[in-house]
Amino acid sequence: MYMYKPTISIYGKRNSGKSSLLNAITEQEVSIVSSIKGTTTDPVKKSMELNPIGPVIFIDTAGIDDEGELGNLRIKKSLDTARRTNIAIYIMDIMDIDRNSLNSMELLFTKYNIPYILVMNKIDMVNKDYIDQLKLEYPNAIFVSSTKRINIDILKEELIRRIQDIEADPPIVGDLIPYNGKVVLVVPIDKQAPKGRLILPQVQVIRDCIDNGIKCYVLRDTELESGLKDLEDIDLVITDSQIFKKVDNIVPKYIRLTSFSILFARYKGDLQKLVDGVRAIENLKNGDNILIAENCTHNTTHEDIGRVKIPTLLQQKTRKEFNFYFKTGYDFSESLNKYSLVIHCGGCMVNRKEMGSRIMLCNEEKVPITNYGIVLAYLNGILDRTLEIFNN
């Protein structure tokens, strides 16, 4: 299956030419270019078509040598992008060769298993002998001039080669259901449902069914019972996790059942680790700290799944009181050891790399992590049933 929008992040010191390199690659004035150090203060994202790969996302980051208290915050924000980076470009000003900075970034790339391309920029500013000398020291580097557009095509070719080497994302349901199989999607329409459209996981599952020749039927929960009577030989029912209990009571036990969130636990992360993580609920104590992590930001209501429903149900089922903390977007701290459990959303708004990095950070600090769908299945006593589809 084709990888969904690989993320390519550009790192380097201030004034090394990161922004001008992004402009050269995209052939657009995406980032502001200036001779003043620190012009780029926040990561800048740009989507583009990189033929023959398809859509990719570039991230232009702030300089890793920024200074002061605010500069340190900018550096941290830049380095946090590594968690969702599939390929890194590290750019050096050819007149400012800093091996220590390169070595430091290589450690970060190793930690997150990121292949990187070393780019020596501003070759139009030095003579050929100097370039030839550096080529001996850095034989794998690509030597370019971002402002003069020299060797940018060579860099693009190397990017394409690296992207093709990246492991493709797995199917969502395509390897679980046979060709010509039948899947029923249960899509409740409540106050949080976006008017006139489906949410991203629902759309992605539908597309995956189409790509793999799977028949897909979309029903509201209110029509589910009658809809099941109209269909025969259903391979799987996929529901929104918030109505697990209701759907479990409607769907006959001989029909397999799971949720969008549990499917995404496998598609975006590590299903087994997230299932193992939910077992930590059995050992939670009064007063334990629990982190609820979401990737998207939205207005919260009294029906919010992460801030209201899961905390309420968790405390009711365990008969214990916990301290809940909430993080949204990419604000996922590496200081996780104060938490006894991390409960993450399905991760539909981040790439597989980011989700895998978050699981890795939790494992490093020995903090169990699970996700919304797995927690709700566990608390409703149907976890084993929702995992049957993956046992094959």
N, C-alpha and C positions, 0 to 999 in steps of 0.2 A: 504494500500500500504506500502511496506517495506521502512523503513527510510533510506535515502541515507547517508551512512558513518557518523554515530554519532561521534562527536568530544569529546575527553576526555582529559582534561588539568590537568597537575600535578603542584601543587603550594607548596611552602614551603620556609623556610629560607635557606641561603647558607649552604651547607654541611649537609643538613638534609637527603640526600640520594635520591633526586628526580631522578637523572640520573640513578643511580644503580637500582632504582625501575622500571623505564621504561625498562631497560635492562632485568630485571628479568621477567617482564610481557610478553615482546615480545620474550624472550629467544634468544635475539641477542644483540650484542654490538653496540647499536644504538647511545648512547651518551657517550662522554668521561667522565670517572670517575676518580676523583682525590681527595685527602685529602685537596687540596688547595681551599680555599673559592673563589667562583666566577668563577669556571671553565666554567660553562654554561653561555654564555653572551647573546645569542639570542635564542628565542624559536626554538626548534628542533622538526620537525614533522616526524611522522613515521606511515605509513599505515600497517595494519595487519589484518588477519582473526581471529576473535574472535568467535569460535564455541560455540553455534549454531547460533549466531547473524549474522555473516558475516563480511564484511569489516568495520573497524572502523579507526579513525585517533587519534593518541596520540600526545599531545604536551608537551614537556619537557621545562619548563620555567626557567628563571634566578631567583636567590634568591630575595625574597621580602624585604630583609634587606640589599641589596647592598648599597654601600656608595659612596659619592662624586658626582660630576656633571654627570659623565658618568654613575655611578651606578644608579642615579635617572632616567636617560633615559632608562636604561635597565629595571628598575622596571615598568616604564610606558608601555614599549613594552610588558612586561609579562602580566600586568593587562589588557591591551587591548585585549588579547586573550579571556578574559571572554565573550566578545560580541558574539563570535562564539562557545562557549563551551556548550555542552549539559549536561555533567556531569563533576564535578571537583573532583580531589583527593587532599586533603590537608595533607601533610606529615610533621610529627614532629619528630625530634630527641628525643628519649625517655629520653635522658640525658639533654635535653634543652627544657623543657616544658614552652612554652611562650603563655600564655592565651591571652595577649593583641594582639599579631599578629593573633591568631586564631579569636578573636572577630572582628578584622578589616576585615579579609577575609570573615567572615560570612556576614558582611554588604554588601560587593561586591556581594557575591553569591545571597543574597536576592534581591538586585537591579536588577540583570539580571535573576532572577528566576531560579537559577542553583542548582539542587540537588548536594550534595557533600558527599564524603566518607572521614572520618577522619582516617588516618593511623599513627600508632605509629611505628617508625622504629628503628632498631638496638637492638631488644630484646635479641640478643645473647650477648650483652655487659653488661646486668644487671641481678640481681638475681630474682627468682620467686616471692618473697615477694613484691618487688618493683612493679613488673608487676601487681600482684593481687591488690595492692593498687590503681594503676592508672586505672585499669578496673572498680573500684567502682566509680571513678571520671568521667570516660569517657566510659560509658557502651556500646555506639554505635560504638566505635572505633575498628579498626582491627589492631591487633598487629603482626608485621612481622619483618623479617630480610631480607632485599633485597639482601645482599651479600651472605647469607647462604641459600637463597631461602626458608625460613620458612614461611608458611601460605600464600604464593603467590596464591595458588589454591583457598583458601578461599576468597581472594581479587577478583580474577577473577570471582568467582561465584556471589559475590555481585555486581560486575560491570554488569554482564549479567542480573541480576534481575533488576537493576536500568534502564538499557537500554530498557528492555522489558516494563517498566512502562512509557517510554517517548511516547508522542503522535506521531503517524506516520505522515509523510508528506502527504498532500492531493494529489489526482491525478492531472495531468496537464489538460487533457481533458476528462479523463475517466468518470467523473461524469457530463459532459456537453453534451456528445454525446451518443446516445443509442448503445447498442451492434449491430454490423453489419452496423453501420452508415458509412458515407463517409466524409472524411476530405481531403481537397486539401491544400498542403503546397506550398507556392510561395517562391522560393529560387533564388534570383538574383545572378548572377555570375559577380562580378565586381573586381576591382583591389585589394580590401581588402579581398575578399573571399579566404580562404586558399586553395591552389592548391591540388587537389586530395582528399579533405575531406569536410565534412559539419561542421558548427560551433556547439558548444555544445547544445544550445537551440533546434536547429533543430533535432539533434540526440535524445535528451531526449523526444521531442514530438513524434517522430517516435516510440521510444520504448514504450512510454505510450499508444499509439494507439495499438501497437501489444499486450501489456499486457491486454488491455481491449476489444480486439476483434473488433477494429475499422479499417475499410479499409482506407488506407492512400495512397494518390497519390502526388508525388513530381514533380513539374513543375518549369521551369524558368518563369520569367515574360513575356518573349518573346513568349512563347508557351501557355500562360494562356488562351487567348481568344479561341483558337482552342481546347484546352484541355477541357474547360467547355462545349463545344458543344458535346464532346464525352461522357460526363458523365451525369447522371440523378440523381435527388434526393440528391443533395449535402447538407450536414448538416452544413458545416462550411468551410470557406476559411481562412487560417492563412498565413499572409504575413510578410515579413521583414518590419519594420516600415518606413524605408527610402523611400520606394516606395508606401506608403499609397495612395497618390493621384492618381497615375497611376492605381493601382489595384482597387481602389474605382470606377474609371470610367469604368473598364472592367467588374467587377462582378455585375450581376443584383441585384437590391435592394431586391429582395425576398430571396436571399442567404445571410446568416449571414457572417459577416466579422470581424476579429480581427487580432492582431499581436502576434508574439512570445513574445515580451516585455510586452504586456498587460497581456498575460497568466501568465507570470512569476511574474507580480505584485501581482497576487493572490497566485500563487504557493509558492513564496519565501517570500512574505510580507503581506501587508494588502491593498487589492485593493481599498476599500472604502476610506481609508485615503489618498492614492496616487491620487485618483480621486479628492477628496476634495482639495488636495494640488495644483492641476493644476489651480484651480479657482483663486489662488493668482495672476496669470498673469494679471488679470483684474485690479488689484490695484497697479501694479508696477509703480515706478516713475523713471524719468531720474536719472541716477547715482546710482541706487540700485545695491547692490552686489549680485551676483548669483553664487552658488557653483555647478560645474559640477563634479559629483563623479562617478568614474569607479572602478571596482574591478580588471580588468585585465590590464596589461601593454602591449602596442604594439606600433609599429612605426606609427606616425601620417602622414597623407597625406592631400592634399587639399580636399579630400572627407570624412574626418573623421567626424563621426556623432556627437560625443560629443564636439569636439573642434572647428568644423567649421560649420557643417550643422545646428545644433540646435541654436547656438548663432546667426548665420546669419538670419535664418528664424524668430526667436523670435524678433529680432530688426526690421526686415522688417514689420512684422505683427503689432507690437505695435507702430512703428514709434518712438521708444525711444532708448536711448543709455544706456547700462548697463556695469558694471564692472564684468567680468567673472573670476572666480578662478577655478583651476582644481586640483583634488586629485585623485590618482590612488592607487590600491592595498588596503591594510588595513589601510592606512593613512587617517582615518576619525576622525577629531578633535572633541572633546566634546565642544569646544568654537565655537558655531555656531551662536551666537546671532548677529553677524555683517552681516549675510546674510538675504535677503528678501525672498529667495527661494532656495531650494536644488533640483537639477534635477539629479536623480540617473540612472545609467544604469539598465539593466534588472536583474542583480544580479546572473547570471548563474554560476559564479565562486565562490560564497560563499554559505554557508548553510542558511537554513531558520532562524536559531537562530541569525546569524550575521545581516541579513537584518532586522529582527524584532527589534533588538537592535538599529540599526541606525534610524529606524522610531521612536522608543521610545525616543532617544536622541533629535531628532528634536522636538517631541511633548513637551518634558520637557522645551525646550527653546522657545517654541511657534514659531518655524520656519516651514513653510509649506514645505512639501517634495512630490515630484512626480517622475515619471520615464520617460525614453526616449520615449517609445511607446505612453504613455498617452499624453505627450506634443505634439508629432507629430500629433496624431489624433486630438487633440484640435486645433492646429494651422492650420490644413487642413480642419477644420469644419466638421469632421466626428466622433467626440467622441461618440455621442449618438449611432451611428450605431455600433461602435466597442464594445460597452458594452451590446448590445442586447442579446448576447449569455449567459450572466450572470444573466439576469433578471429572468430566471426560478427558 
